[in-house]
Amino acid sequence: MNVKILRNILEANDQIADRIRGRLTAKGVRAINLISAPGSGKTSLLERSIAALKHDYRIAVLEGDIATTRDADRIEKLGVPVVQLLTGGACHLEAPLVERGLNELDLDALDLLFIENVGNIACPAEFDLGETVKVGILSVTEGHDKPAKYPLLFHEIGALVLNKIDLVPYVNFDYEQFLSDFRKLNAKAPVFQLSCVSGAGTRDWTHWLEHVAHGEIVVPAHAHSHADLVDIVQPHAHPHKKGVVATVPAGGTAVPPGTAATTARELV
């Protein structure tokens, strides 16, 4: 009975996620679903990413939390639209709540939409939110065994950010074991080693986001193959700068970047 109930919940969620994906695709908006455990650095990574990209791309954030607006308050200071999504106790975002958040945004004024999921590396991986790509964030302080212990997330993601690399000398993190476990689940999703505190490695990450913004990287929900992810981010000609239309594959859309007014709302 419990299996049937879960299946029904996921099927209903996927129907709404497909509707969200259709809306975003029609508007040329690329959505990045950020998933990690609490304290891995999702909000810090968002702050770094937005600061690097907001002058060339129109960005908004859906901020998921169980309680408080503290992360949304941090993002609002960066001058981009942010909508707070409070789950009221649920350990993950679901498509219906994300759809409500989208209704608070002007999709015609966006290029990139970041969805910061609730801090958890188990439940959020089950739920399609209509995103363009899922991104996992793991900090070295959490340990190298997480891909082996939480395989679904690491199989589903289109990229992995390994954060807090400046702390490697002080923690027991076996990178070779981590990478071996990850590659058994996900053959080609790029791994970005960086530090949100020092800024080391963040340029490679934001460059990858530029490719996402130009429609060059799409990883459908529950994808079982990531074969195209590495080759597509090799050196290229288009500069990703404001006013320049990128060269994109068939079906891709390059939306001229702009600006957006700041809003902060709470959905309950």
Stockholm file with secondary structure:
# STOCKHOLM 1.0

chainA/1-268         MNVKILRNILEANDQIADRIRGRLTAKGVRAINLISAPGSGKTSLLERSIAALKHDYRIAVLEGDIATTRDADRIEKLGVPVVQLLTGGACHLEAPLVERGLNELDLDALDLLFIENVGNIACPAEFDLGETVKVGILSVTEGHDKPAKYPLLFHEIGALVLNKIDLVPYVNFDYEQFLSDFRKLNAKAPVFQLSCVSGAGTRDWTHWLEHVAHGEIVVPAHAHSHADLVDIVQPHAHPHKKGVVATVPAGGTAVPPGTAATTARELV
#=GR chainA/1-268 SS CHHHHHHHHHHHHHHHHHHHHHHHHHHTCEEEEEEECTTSSHHHHHHHHHHHHTTTSCEEEEEEESSCSHHHHHHHTTTSCEEEEECTTCSSCCHHHHHHHHTTSCGGGCSEEEEECCSCSSGGGGCCCSCSEEEEEEEGGGCTTHHHHSHHHHHHCSEEEEECGGGGGGSCCCHHHHHHHHHHHCSSCCEEECCTTTCTTHHHHHHHHHHHHTTCCCCCTTCSCCTTTTGGGSSCSCCCCTTCCCCCCTTCCCCCCCCCCCCEEEEC
#=GC SS_cons         CHHHHHHHHHHHHHHHHHHHHHHHHHHTCEEEEEEECTTSSHHHHHHHHHHHHTTTSCEEEEEEESSCSHHHHHHHTTTSCEEEEECTTCSSCCHHHHHHHHTTSCGGGCSEEEEECCSCSSGGGGCCCSCSEEEEEEEGGGCTTHHHHSHHHHHHCSEEEEECGGGGGGSCCCHHHHHHHHHHHCSSCCEEECCTTTCTTHHHHHHHHHHHHTTCCCCCTTCSCCTTTTGGGSSCSCCCCTTCCCCCCTTCCCCCCCCCCCCEEEEC
//
